[in-house]
Amino acid sequence: MHAAALIVAAGRGRRAGGGLPKQWRPLAGRRVADWTVAAFAAHPGIAEVLLVAHPDDAAHIPEGLRWVPGGATRADSVRAGLAALAESGARHVLIHDVARPCVPGAVIDAVLDALTRHDGAAPALPVTDALWRGAEGRVTGAVAREGLYRAQTPQGFALDAIRAAHRAHPGDAADDVEVARAAGLEVAIVPGAEANLKITHTEDFARAENYLRGDMDVRTGNGYDVHAFGPGDHVTLCGVRIPHDRGLSGHSDADVGLHALTDAIYGALADGDIGRHFPPSDPQWKGADSRVFLRHAAGRAAERGYRIASLDVTLVCERPKIGPHAAEMRDEIARETGADPGRVSVKATTSERLGFTGREEGIAALATATLVAP
């Protein structure tokens, strides 16, 4: 089946708040529209994705994504998208609301499968709650819920049939099933999904994020390292050279912060530690810049499809003072790992003159790394 996905994204979404139209607001590390587009672009049954967007939103549209300007109503926007698909070669089209970013692949599968036997198909969930009629804050009657469904998208149709149905339909419609049925098309109901919620109000963002993060592979690792003071006139901490009356002893440059952070990333990957990848018995790593180790760990994460969600390093020492250098350290770590600086934290504490750090015999570091993969 050669099917196209038509994603309707021309609305303003004011009920969701947040200033921006809801489709361009961030959600679980991406924007709402990015999640929605990705769900269809990654599906093997979808040959093309077309976005219908508001003309004012051109700057928000991902580079390379085909799009057309929408109209004054949802029906106008759908008609514009269907017209743009007329020469695409697609026989079927799945029309989907951009505000449903959590659509499962199984729902798309069910719609596509039903289209091999029916004029149209749409996902829905049976109504399970009691239904009332009300006025002025009071219940005025009950409505039988038997045979009632909560409609969802994507709603799929033969492309030529739904184009003709929209041309013949006067005015707007609640959805494309209404348009199809008015034209006499048979529309099959396929199982929907609770995850396939529509973001309408502010609180819906939290619900959607819970579903999306539930599909993510989230990994967290910890790292710890310590180096003793020795002769020298500086220390290197988190890639930054800091003048000091002593140096740190170690096989490499003894950057205790980067060592702990590197081990944290390896730990999140269940990939051993620095000693496994850069054995201290190997003379080539004598005096090595520890940024080499950090880049290697970050590269291993990227190769496996993970992105860095957060990096956190705590340096434990009495001296030197870390605060004046923390911002530079953060930027250095972000540069070497490719992480957003806003996701990197560098902080320091003393041990209140207790233990080897309190006696200024050395510096310790603790680090935590969180990696995520969709």
N, C-alpha and C positions, 0 to 999 in steps of 0.2 A: 504494500500500500504506500503510495506516494502522498504523504500528508504534510501540510504546513501548519504551523502554530501562529495564530494571530493574537497578540497580546495587547489588550486595550488599556492604555495608560495616559489618556488625555484629560482625565479628571483633575480636580484641584484638591480633593481629599481634605477639606477644611475641618471636618469633625474630628480628625485624628490629631489636630493641634501640631505644634512643633515648628511653625513658620513655613517650612518647605512643604510642597505637596508630598503626601505620604510615600509615594513610590520612589522618591529620591532621598528619603531619610535613612540613616544607618540602622542596620539590624544585624546583630551577631557577626560583626566584622565586615559586612558588605552592606550595600543598599538594598532596599526591598526589591526594586526592579531587577537588580543583578541576580538575586536568588531566583526570581521567577523566570527570567530569561535562561539562566543556567539549567533549570530543571527540564526545559524543553530542548535546549541545544544539545544536552548530553543524552537525550533519549534516542535510541536507535530507530524508532519508528517515525521520527520527525525529520524531514528533509530540509526544512527552511523555517526560520523564525522571523516574523515581521512584527515590529512594534508600531503601534499607533499612539503618537504622543502629541501633547499640546505644542503649538508652534513656539511658544515662549520657552520651551524646555530643551531646545536643541543643544545647548551647551552641556546638558546633563547626560545625553545619550552616549553610551559606550562607543568608542571608535570601532568602525567596521560592522556595526549592527545596522541592518536595513530598517528604515522607518519611514512613515508618512505622517503628515499632519492630520490631527483629528478634527472633529466637527463640534458643533454646539451641544449636541446630545450624544449619549452613548450609541444610539442607533446610527447617527450620522458618522461617528467614528468607525463603527464596524463596517458600514457601507464603504467608507474610504479605504479601509484595509482590504476588504474583499475585492474592490476594483483593482487595487495594486497587485493582488495575487492572480488576477485573471489570466495573465500570460506566464505564470510560474510553472505550469505543467502539473501542479498539484491537483489530485482528484478529490481530496478531502481536506477539510480545514477544522482545526480545533481552536475555538474561540475562548480565550481565558482572561480573567480579570487579573491585572498586574498586582492587585492587593491580596492575592492568594499565593504567597511565596513558598509555602510549605507543601505544595501539591506533591503527593508521592508518585513515584513511577508506576506503581500498581494501578492507580486511578487512570493515568494516561493509557496504560495497557488495556484496561477494561473498556474505555471509550473506543480506542482503535479497533479492538476485537469486535465490539458490537456494530461498528460501522460496516463490517463485512456482510451484515445481515439486515441492517435497518437504514432508513433514510437519515436518521439522526440518533444521537446517544448523548446522555448527560448523567453525571454522577449526582447522587442525592442520598440523604440519610433519613430514615423514617422518623417522624416526630414521636418522641416518647414521653414528653411532658404533657400534663393537662393543659388544655387551651381554654381561655376565658375571653369573653367580650367584656369591655368595661367602659365606663363614662364617669367623668367627674370624680375620679379616684375610687370608684366602687365597681364591684363585679356586677355585671348586668345579665350574664348568661354564660353558658358553657358551649364549647364547640367540640364535636366528636373528632378525635385525632386519627381514627381509622382511615387509611388511604392517603394521609397527608405526609409530605416529604419536605425536607429542607434542601433546596436546590443549591448546587455548587457548579463550578466550572473546572475543567474545560468542557464546553458543549460542542460536540463534533457533528459535522454534516458533510454530505456531498457538496463540494464547492459550488457547482453550477446551481444546485437546487436552493441553497441558502442565499445565493446572490439574487436569484429570481424572487425568492420570498421577501427579501429586504426591499427590493425595488417595488414590490406590490404592497408593502405594508405602510399604512398611513401613520405618520408621526413616530413617537418614541415607543419603547417597550421595556418591560422590566428586565427581560433577558432575551437571548436568541431562541430559546425554546418557544416562547410566546409567539415570536415571529414565524417560526417554522410551523407551529400548529395552526396558525391562522391561514397558512398556505396549504394545509392539508397534509403536511409531512408527518410520518410516524416517528416518534422519538422514544427510544428505549431508555429505561432507567437502569443504570449500573451502580454498583456500590460506591458510595463516597467514602470519605475518611474524616474523622474528627480533626486530624492534623491539618486538613485542607481548609483552614479557617480564613475568613476574609478580614483583613485589618480595616477596621472602621473607626474605632475609638482609641484613645491613648493607651488604655490598658491592654489592648490587643497586641501591642508590640512585645510586651513581656511574655504573653502566651506564645506568640510565634517564635520568639527567641528560645524558649524552652524546647519547642519541637525541633528547631534547627540545631541547637547545641546537642540535643539528644542523638542526632545523626552524625555528630562529629567524633573523631578520635582525638581525645584530649590526653596529653601525657605530661607528667610533672617529674622533674628530677632534682636532686639535691647534690651539692658539692661542698667539700670542706678541704682547706689546705692551710698549711702553716710553714713559715720559713723563719729561720733564726737570723738575727742581726750578725753582721760581720764587718770587716773593713770596707770602707767606701765613703763616697761623698754625696750619694743620692740613693733613693729607692725608686723603683718603677712599679706603680700601682694602677691597675686597670688601663694600662697603656700610656700612662702619663708619668713623665720623669719629674720627681720632686726632690729638691735639694734637702739633704739631711746629713747629720754628722756620722752616720754609719750607712752601710748598704745591707742588702739581704743576700744570704748565702743560698745557692742552689745550683743545679746542673745547668739550667737555662738562665734566663734573666731574673728568675725568682719572683716573677709577678704573681704574688699570692692571690690577688683578686681575679685575674684572668684564669689562673689555674682552677680555682674553685668554680668559676662560671663555666669553663670548658667541661669540667667533670659533671656539672649539673645538666648540661645539654646531652652529653653522652649518656648520663643516667636516664634522662627522659626517653632516650632511644633504646635503652637496654643494650648499650653498645660499649661496655667496658669503661675504661678510664684513660687518662693521658698516658700512663705508663704502658698501656697496651698498644696505643697507636704511636707513641714517641718514647721508646724505651730509654731510660737514663743510661743504660749500658752502651748505647749507640753514640759514638763521639760526634756525629754530625749535629747533634742537638745541644752540644756544649755551648752555653752562652746564647742560645737561640732566643729570638724575639717571641714572646708568648702569644703575640697576635697571630702567629702562624698556627698555633694550636686552636685558638678560638675560631679562626676562619675555617679550619678543617671540620670542627664540630658543627658549625652552622651550615657548612656545605653538605655534610652527611644528612642533616635534618632536611634540607631543601631537596636533596636527591630522593628522599623517601616521601616527598609530598607534604611535608610539614612546614607551617609558617610559625614564626615566633610570636606568641601571644604576650609574654612578659618575661623579663629578666630582672632579677633582684640580687644585689650583692651587698653584703654587710662586711666592712673591714673592722677588725677589733685591734685597737692599739691605743697607747697613750700619746705617742708622737710618731710621725708628724701629724699635724692637723689635716683632716681630710676635707672638711667643709669647703674651704676656698677652692678646692680642685674638683669637687664632685660633679659640677656641670660639664667640665671638660672630659672627665672620665666617662660620664654618660654618653656624650657625643662620640667619643672614641669607640665605645662598645657598639653603639648603634651603627657607626660607619663600618666596622669590621664584620658585623653579623647581618647587616641589611635590615635591622629592626627599626621600627618607628621609635625615635627618641622618647616619645611619650609613653612607650612601653618598657623603658629601661629605668631602673632605679639603682642609685648608688648611695649608700649611707654608711655611717660609721658609729661606733660606740667604744667606750673604754671598758675595762674589766674592773674598774674601781680599785686599781692598784693591786688586784689579786691575781695570782697565778703568773705564768711566764710572760703573758702580755702586760700584766700590771707591773712586773719587774723590768719591763722594757728589754726582754731577752729576744723578742721576735714579734711578728705580726701574724694574726690568723684571719681567715676569711671564710664566710659562709655564703652560699649562693643557691638560688632556686630558679629553675627555668621551666616555663610552661610552653608546650608546643601543641598546635592544633592542626588537624587535617580534615577537610570536609568528607 
